[in-house]
Amino acid sequence: MKTSFGPMNPRGQLEEYIEFVRTKYEGYKIISEFLSLQDEESSHEDYLMLGYSNVLGIRKNVTNANTDYMHQDVHSFIPYYIDILEGRSV
């Protein structure tokens, strides 16, 4: 997942990320996600666009369903992260 907080990524950055992941995880199915505050499209065709509102819903569902399996530090951090996402969502 690549997160964008400002203008689109510098030329070639997304290509570098996806090539790194493809090399490191050869043989796996790679699903690349582009997380954007303003729901902007990725400049690279292999990335799916996600907005913070999408991630917020996913995070809440996963957290509620997997509480018993999470490390305590992760479980403590997730509500903080959800609060940040709620503050950024429109």
C-alpha positions as CSV (number, residue, x, y, z in Angstrom):
1,M,0.0,0.0,0.0
2,K,1.3,3.4,-1.0
3,T,-0.1,6.4,0.9
4,S,-0.3,9.8,-0.7
5,F,-0.5,12.9,1.5
6,G,0.2,15.5,-1.1
7,P,0.4,15.9,-4.8
8,M,0.9,12.9,-7.0
9,N,4.0,10.9,-6.6
10,P,7.3,11.8,-8.2
11,R,7.8,10.2,-11.6
12,G,8.7,6.5,-11.4
13,Q,8.2,6.2,-7.6
14,L,5.2,3.9,-7.9
15,E,7.0,1.8,-10.5
16,E,10.0,1.4,-8.1
17,Y,7.7,0.2,-5.3
18,I,5.8,-2.3,-7.4
19,E,9.0,-3.7,-8.9
20,F,10.6,-4.1,-5.5
21,V,7.5,-6.0,-4.2
22,R,7.3,-8.2,-7.3
23,T,10.9,-9.1,-6.9
24,K,10.8,-9.7,-3.1
25,Y,7.5,-11.7,-3.3
26,E,7.9,-13.5,-6.6
27,G,5.3,-16.2,-7.0
28,Y,2.7,-14.4,-4.8
29,K,-0.3,-12.5,-6.2
30,I,0.4,-8.9,-5.6
31,I,-2.5,-6.5,-5.0
32,S,-1.1,-2.9,-4.9
33,E,-3.1,-0.2,-3.3
34,F,-2.8,3.6,-3.6
35,L,-4.2,5.3,-0.5
36,S,-5.2,8.9,-1.2
37,L,-6.6,11.7,1.0
38,Q,-8.4,13.3,-1.9
39,D,-9.5,10.1,-3.7
40,E,-7.0,10.8,-6.5
41,E,-6.2,8.2,-9.0
42,S,-2.8,6.6,-9.1
43,S,-0.4,7.5,-11.8
44,H,0.4,3.8,-12.3
45,E,-2.1,1.4,-13.8
46,D,-1.2,-1.5,-11.4
47,Y,-2.5,0.3,-8.3
48,L,-6.0,0.2,-7.0
49,M,-7.2,3.5,-5.6
50,L,-8.4,3.5,-2.0
51,G,-9.7,6.5,0.0
52,Y,-9.4,6.9,3.7
53,S,-13.1,6.2,4.1
54,N,-12.5,2.7,2.5
55,V,-9.7,1.9,4.8
56,L,-11.6,3.2,7.9
57,G,-14.4,0.7,7.3
58,I,-12.0,-2.2,6.6
59,R,-9.9,-1.3,9.7
60,K,-13.0,-1.3,12.0
61,N,-14.2,-4.6,10.7
62,V,-10.9,-6.4,10.9
63,T,-10.2,-5.0,14.4
64,N,-13.6,-6.1,15.7
65,A,-13.3,-9.6,14.2
66,N,-9.7,-10.3,15.2
67,T,-9.3,-8.8,18.7
68,D,-8.4,-12.2,20.2
69,Y,-5.6,-12.8,17.7
70,M,-3.9,-9.4,17.8
71,H,-0.8,-8.5,19.8
72,Q,-1.7,-6.1,22.6
73,D,0.5,-3.3,21.1
74,V,-1.3,-3.6,17.7
75,H,-4.7,-3.7,19.4
76,S,-3.8,-0.6,21.4
77,F,-2.6,1.3,18.3
78,I,-5.6,0.5,16.0
79,P,-8.1,2.7,17.8
80,Y,-5.6,5.6,17.6
81,Y,-5.2,5.0,13.8
82,I,-9.0,4.8,13.4
83,D,-9.3,8.2,15.1
84,I,-6.8,9.7,12.7
85,L,-8.7,8.2,9.7
86,E,-12.0,9.5,11.0
87,G,-10.4,13.0,11.3
88,R,-9.2,12.9,7.7
89,S,-12.4,11.3,6.1
90,V,-14.9,13.6,4.5
